[in-house]
Protein backbone atom coordinates (compact mmCIF):
# COMPACT_ATOMS: atom_id res chain seq x y z
CA UNK A 1 0.00 0.00 0.00
CA UNK A 2 1.44 3.36 -1.02
CA UNK A 3 1.83 6.35 1.30
CA UNK A 4 -1.03 8.42 -0.20
CA UNK A 5 -3.45 5.49 -0.02
CA UNK A 6 -2.45 4.76 3.56
CA UNK A 7 -2.93 8.44 4.47
CA UNK A 8 -6.41 8.48 2.89
CA UNK A 9 -7.43 5.36 4.74
CA UNK A 10 -6.11 6.74 8.01
CA UNK A 11 -8.05 9.96 7.45
CA UNK A 12 -11.25 8.07 6.73
CA UNK A 13 -10.78 5.90 9.81
CA UNK A 14 -10.11 8.92 12.01
CA UNK A 15 -13.27 10.58 10.71
CA UNK A 16 -15.36 7.51 11.35
CA UNK A 17 -13.97 7.14 14.87
CA UNK A 18 -14.83 10.79 15.52
CA UNK A 19 -18.37 10.22 14.23
CA UNK A 20 -19.10 7.37 16.61
CA UNK A 21 -16.97 8.54 19.51
CA UNK A 22 -15.19 5.18 19.44
CA UNK A 23 -11.97 4.92 21.39
CA UNK A 24 -12.27 8.54 22.43
CA UNK A 25 -13.05 9.59 26.00
CA UNK A 26 -15.83 12.11 26.67
CA UNK A 27 -13.45 14.91 27.67
CA UNK A 28 -11.35 14.39 24.56
CA UNK A 29 -14.49 14.37 22.41
CA UNK A 30 -15.63 17.68 23.93
CA UNK A 31 -12.22 19.29 23.39
CA UNK A 32 -11.87 17.87 19.90
CA UNK A 33 -15.33 19.06 18.87
CA UNK A 34 -14.64 22.58 20.16
CA UNK A 35 -11.32 22.60 18.32
CA UNK A 36 -12.98 21.54 15.05
CA UNK A 37 -15.54 24.33 15.30
CA UNK A 38 -12.87 26.88 16.22
CA UNK A 39 -10.71 25.83 13.28
CA UNK A 40 -13.37 25.63 10.56
CA UNK A 41 -15.99 28.22 11.64
CA UNK A 42 -14.98 30.77 9.00
CA UNK A 43 -17.75 33.27 9.80
CA UNK A 44 -17.28 32.87 13.58
CA UNK A 45 -20.98 32.38 14.28
CA UNK A 46 -20.38 29.47 16.66
CA UNK A 47 -21.41 26.68 14.31
CA UNK A 48 -20.38 24.99 11.10
CA UNK A 49 -22.56 25.48 8.02
CA UNK A 50 -22.53 23.21 4.96
CA UNK A 51 -19.56 24.98 3.33
CA UNK A 52 -17.56 24.86 6.57
CA UNK A 53 -18.30 21.15 7.08
CA UNK A 54 -17.25 20.54 3.47
CA UNK A 55 -13.97 22.37 4.14
CA UNK A 56 -13.41 20.33 7.30
CA UNK A 57 -14.06 17.04 5.50
CA UNK A 58 -11.82 18.06 2.58
CA UNK A 59 -9.02 18.89 4.99
CA UNK A 60 -9.39 15.49 6.64
CA UNK A 61 -9.52 13.66 3.31
CA UNK A 62 -7.33 15.41 0.75
CA UNK A 63 -7.19 14.27 -2.83
CA UNK A 64 -9.56 13.96 -5.72
CA UNK A 65 -11.44 11.40 -7.70
CA UNK A 66 -14.73 9.61 -7.39
CA UNK A 67 -13.69 7.40 -4.47
CA UNK A 68 -12.49 10.35 -2.38
CA UNK A 69 -15.58 12.40 -3.28
CA UNK A 70 -17.87 9.53 -2.26
CA UNK A 71 -16.01 9.09 1.03
CA UNK A 72 -16.25 12.83 1.72
CA UNK A 73 -19.98 12.82 0.98
CA UNK A 74 -20.49 9.92 3.37
CA UNK A 75 -18.46 11.53 6.11
CA UNK A 76 -20.28 14.86 5.73
CA UNK A 77 -23.65 13.09 5.80
CA UNK A 78 -22.61 11.40 9.02
CA UNK A 79 -21.79 14.74 10.58
CA UNK A 80 -25.19 16.16 9.57
CA UNK A 81 -26.96 13.46 11.58
CA UNK A 82 -25.69 15.39 14.60
CA UNK A 83 -27.62 18.58 13.79
CA UNK A 84 -30.04 18.02 16.68
CA UNK A 85 -31.99 21.25 16.31
CA UNK A 86 -31.99 21.00 12.49
CA UNK A 87 -30.87 24.62 12.08
CA UNK A 88 -28.27 23.84 9.42
CA UNK A 89 -25.37 24.53 11.80
CA UNK A 90 -23.24 22.08 13.75
CA UNK A 91 -22.13 23.35 17.14
CA UNK A 92 -19.36 21.85 19.26
CA UNK A 93 -22.03 20.47 21.58
CA UNK A 94 -23.85 18.75 18.73
CA UNK A 95 -20.61 17.27 17.41
CA UNK A 96 -19.69 15.98 20.86
CA UNK A 97 -23.20 14.57 21.47
CA UNK A 98 -22.73 12.22 18.55
CA UNK A 99 -26.28 12.51 17.30
CA UNK A 100 -27.74 11.58 20.67
CA UNK A 101 -30.11 14.54 20.75
CA UNK A 102 -31.79 15.38 24.00
CA UNK A 103 -29.87 12.93 26.06
C-alpha positions as CSV (number, residue, x, y, z in Angstrom):
1,X,0.0,0.0,0.0
2,X,1.4,3.4,-1.0
3,X,1.8,6.3,1.3
4,X,-1.0,8.4,-0.2
5,X,-3.4,5.5,0.0
6,X,-2.4,4.8,3.6
7,X,-2.9,8.4,4.5
8,X,-6.4,8.5,2.9
9,X,-7.4,5.4,4.7
10,X,-6.1,6.7,8.0
11,X,-8.1,10.0,7.5
12,X,-11.2,8.1,6.7
13,X,-10.8,5.9,9.8
14,X,-10.1,8.9,12.0
15,X,-13.3,10.6,10.7
16,X,-15.4,7.5,11.4
17,X,-14.0,7.1,14.9
18,X,-14.8,10.8,15.5
19,X,-18.4,10.2,14.2
20,X,-19.1,7.4,16.6
21,X,-17.0,8.5,19.5
22,X,-15.2,5.2,19.4
23,X,-12.0,4.9,21.4
24,X,-12.3,8.5,22.4
25,X,-13.0,9.6,26.0
26,X,-15.8,12.1,26.7
27,X,-13.5,14.9,27.7
28,X,-11.3,14.4,24.6
29,X,-14.5,14.4,22.4
30,X,-15.6,17.7,23.9
31,X,-12.2,19.3,23.4
32,X,-11.9,17.9,19.9
33,X,-15.3,19.1,18.9
34,X,-14.6,22.6,20.2
35,X,-11.3,22.6,18.3
36,X,-13.0,21.5,15.0
37,X,-15.5,24.3,15.3
38,X,-12.9,26.9,16.2
39,X,-10.7,25.8,13.3
40,X,-13.4,25.6,10.6
41,X,-16.0,28.2,11.6
42,X,-15.0,30.8,9.0
43,X,-17.7,33.3,9.8
44,X,-17.3,32.9,13.6
45,X,-21.0,32.4,14.3
46,X,-20.4,29.5,16.7
47,X,-21.4,26.7,14.3
48,X,-20.4,25.0,11.1
49,X,-22.6,25.5,8.0
50,X,-22.5,23.2,5.0
51,X,-19.6,25.0,3.3
52,X,-17.6,24.9,6.6
53,X,-18.3,21.2,7.1
54,X,-17.2,20.5,3.5
55,X,-14.0,22.4,4.1
56,X,-13.4,20.3,7.3
57,X,-14.1,17.0,5.5
58,X,-11.8,18.1,2.6
59,X,-9.0,18.9,5.0
60,X,-9.4,15.5,6.6
61,X,-9.5,13.7,3.3
62,X,-7.3,15.4,0.8
63,X,-7.2,14.3,-2.8
64,X,-9.6,14.0,-5.7
65,X,-11.4,11.4,-7.7
66,X,-14.7,9.6,-7.4
67,X,-13.7,7.4,-4.5
68,X,-12.5,10.3,-2.4
69,X,-15.6,12.4,-3.3
70,X,-17.9,9.5,-2.3
71,X,-16.0,9.1,1.0
72,X,-16.2,12.8,1.7
73,X,-20.0,12.8,1.0
74,X,-20.5,9.9,3.4
75,X,-18.5,11.5,6.1
76,X,-20.3,14.9,5.7
77,X,-23.7,13.1,5.8
78,X,-22.6,11.4,9.0
79,X,-21.8,14.7,10.6
80,X,-25.2,16.2,9.6
81,X,-27.0,13.5,11.6
82,X,-25.7,15.4,14.6
83,X,-27.6,18.6,13.8
84,X,-30.0,18.0,16.7
85,X,-32.0,21.2,16.3
86,X,-32.0,21.0,12.5
87,X,-30.9,24.6,12.1
88,X,-28.3,23.8,9.4
89,X,-25.4,24.5,11.8
90,X,-23.2,22.1,13.7
91,X,-22.1,23.3,17.1
92,X,-19.4,21.9,19.3
93,X,-22.0,20.5,21.6
94,X,-23.8,18.7,18.7
95,X,-20.6,17.3,17.4
96,X,-19.7,16.0,20.9
97,X,-23.2,14.6,21.5
98,X,-22.7,12.2,18.5
99,X,-26.3,12.5,17.3
100,X,-27.7,11.6,20.7
101,X,-30.1,14.5,20.8
102,X,-31.8,15.4,24.0
103,X,-29.9,12.9,26.1
